Amino acid sequence: MTTGDGFWPVPDVLAYLAGRWHVERTVRDLAGGDEGRFTGNTDFSALPGGGLLHEESGTFTWRGVSRPAGRTLRFLPGAAAGTADVRFADGRPFHDLDLAVGRHVADHPCAADLYRGEFTVRDQDRWRTVWRVGGPAKELLLVTDYRRDG
């Protein structure tokens, strides 16, 4: 059931994310005007000791050139029940994630740039992230739609 704001509350982030998701992402360079697209899949599989391994793979097209692309993250149990502590593959902190109300905003400083992510859950099979990156090195908008596969 969605909230009055149209968000789908998620009492347990890790249980919700587990499985395979189809991914569609647009990447816009707000300074230069270029736009790219990523299409692929994300698998959230169980980690020994708890949490999920996030493995994304697909094709990224930028300026007419398509290349294989991917990334790996670790979604570990968060400090509060039902939340997650998201980390890069090497263990460095990325952001927290709490979808109890179906929406969450997280910041990640990266050198002089700031990544601000908004996570929204639409229903049991669809969620979205919007990352706005701003600073001296980058001005980007990344919008990713996830749809449960299967």
WONORJO-V508462 format. One record per pair of residues at least 24 apart in sequence whose C-alpha atoms are under 10 Angstrom apart, sorted by the first residue. I is the first residue (numbers start at 0). GAP is how many residues later the second one is. D is the distance in whole Angstrom. If there is no record, write none. Layout:
I:GAP:D
I:GAP:D
This chain:
0:121:10
0:122:8
0:123:9
1:99:9
1:100:8
1:119:9
1:120:8
1:121:7
1:122:10
2:98:8
2:99:8
2:119:10
4:96:10
4:97:9
4:98:10
5:96:9
5:97:10
5:114:9
5:115:9
5:116:7
5:117:9
6:92:9
6:93:10
6:94:7
6:95:5
6:96:7
6:113:7
6:114:6
6:115:5
6:116:7
6:120:9
7:91:8
7:92:9
7:93:7
7:94:5
7:95:8
7:112:8
7:113:5
7:114:5
7:115:5
7:116:7
7:118:9
7:119:9
8:89:10
8:90:6
8:91:5
8:92:4
8:93:4
8:94:8
8:111:9
8:112:7
8:113:9
8:114:8
8:115:9
9:72:8
9:73:9
9:88:8
9:89:5
9:90:5
9:91:7
9:92:6
9:93:9
9:111:8
9:113:9
9:114:9
10:70:8
10:71:6
10:72:8
10:87:9
10:88:7
10:89:5
10:90:8
10:91:9
11:65:10
11:69:7
11:70:4
11:71:6
11:72:9
11:86:8
11:87:8
11:88:7
12:38:10
12:62:9
12:63:10
12:64:9
12:65:9
12:68:9
12:69:6
12:70:6
12:71:7
12:84:8
12:85:7
12:86:6
12:87:8
12:89:10
13:30:9
13:31:10
13:32:9
13:36:9
13:37:7
13:38:7
13:61:7
13:62:8
13:63:8
13:64:10
13:68:7
13:69:7
13:70:7
13:83:10
14:29:10
14:36:9
14:37:9
14:67:8
15:28:10
15:66:10
15:83:10
15:108:8
15:109:9
16:25:10
16:26:9
16:27:6
16:28:9
16:35:8
16:37:9
16:58:9
16:107:10
16:108:9
16:110:10
16:131:9
17:25:8
17:26:5
17:27:6
17:28:8
17:33:9
17:34:7
17:35:9
17:36:9
17:130:10
18:24:6
18:25:5
18:26:6
18:27:9
18:33:10
18:35:10
18:129:8
18:130:8
18:131:9
19:24:6
19:25:8
19:34:10
19:35:10
19:36:10
19:126:10
19:127:9
19:128:6
19:129:5
19:130:8
20:35:9
20:104:9
20:105:9
20:106:10
20:124:9
20:125:6
20:126:5
20:127:4
20:128:5
20:129:8
21:34:10
21:36:10
21:104:10
21:123:8
21:124:6
21:125:5
21:126:6
21:127:6
21:128:9
22:33:9
22:34:9
22:35:9
22:105:10
22:121:7
22:122:6
22:123:5
22:124:7
22:125:9
22:126:9
23:34:10
23:104:10
23:119:8
23:120:6
23:121:5
23:122:7
23:123:9
24:35:9
24:103:10
24:104:9
24:105:9
24:117:7
24:118:5
24:119:4
24:120:6
24:121:9
25:34:9
25:35:10
25:104:10
25:115:8
25:116:6
25:117:5
25:118:7
25:119:9
26:33:10
26:34:10
26:35:9
26:104:9
26:113:7
26:114:6
26:115:5
26:116:7
26:117:9
27:34:10
27:104:10
27:111:8
27:112:6
27:113:5
27:114:6
27:115:9
28:104:10
28:109:8
28:110:6
28:111:5
28:112:7
28:113:9
29:102:10
29:103:9
29:104:9
29:108:8
29:109:5
29:110:5
29:111:7
30:107:8
30:108:6
30:109:8
31:107:9
31:108:10
32:106:10
32:107:10
33:28:8
33:29:7
33:106:10
34:26:9
34:27:7
34:28:7
34:29:10
34:105:10
34:106:9
34:107:10
35:24:7
35:25:5
35:26:5
35:27:7
35:28:8
35:29:9
35:30:9
35:106:9
36:24:5
36:25:7
36:26:10
36:27:10
36:29:9
36:105:9
36:106:10
36:107:10
37:24:9
37:28:9
37:29:9
37:30:9
37:31:8
37:32:10
37:106:9
38:29:10
38:30:9
38:105:10
38:106:10
39:28:10
39:29:9
39:30:9
39:106:10
40:29:9
40:105:9
40:106:9
40:107:10
40:108:8
41:28:9
41:29:9
41:30:9
41:104:8
41:105:10
41:106:9
41:107:9
42:29:10
42:106:10
43:28:10
43:29:9
43:30:9
43:31:9
44:29:10
44:30:10
45:28:10
45:29:10
46:27:8
46:28:9
46:29:9
48:27:9
48:28:10
49:25:9
49:26:7
49:27:7
50:24:5
50:25:4
50:26:6
50:27:9
50:33:8
50:34:9
50:35:10
51:24:6
51:25:9
51:32:9
51:34:10
52:33:10
52:34:10
52:36:9
53:32:10
53:33:10
53:34:10
53:35:9
54:34:10
101:25:9
102:24:10
102:25:10
102:26:10
103:25:10
104:24:10
104:25:9
104:26:10
105:25:9
106:24:9
106:25:10
106:26:10
107:25:9
108:24:10
108:25:10
108:26:10
109:24:10
109:25:9
110:24:9
110:25:10
110:26:9
111:24:7
111:25:8
111:26:9
112:24:7
112:25:7
112:26:9
113:24:9
113:25:10
114:24:10
114:25:9
114:26:10
115:25:10
116:24:10
116:25:9
116:26:10
117:25:10
118:25:10
119:25:10
120:25:10
121:24:10
121:25:10
122:24:10
123:24:8
124:24:8
124:25:10
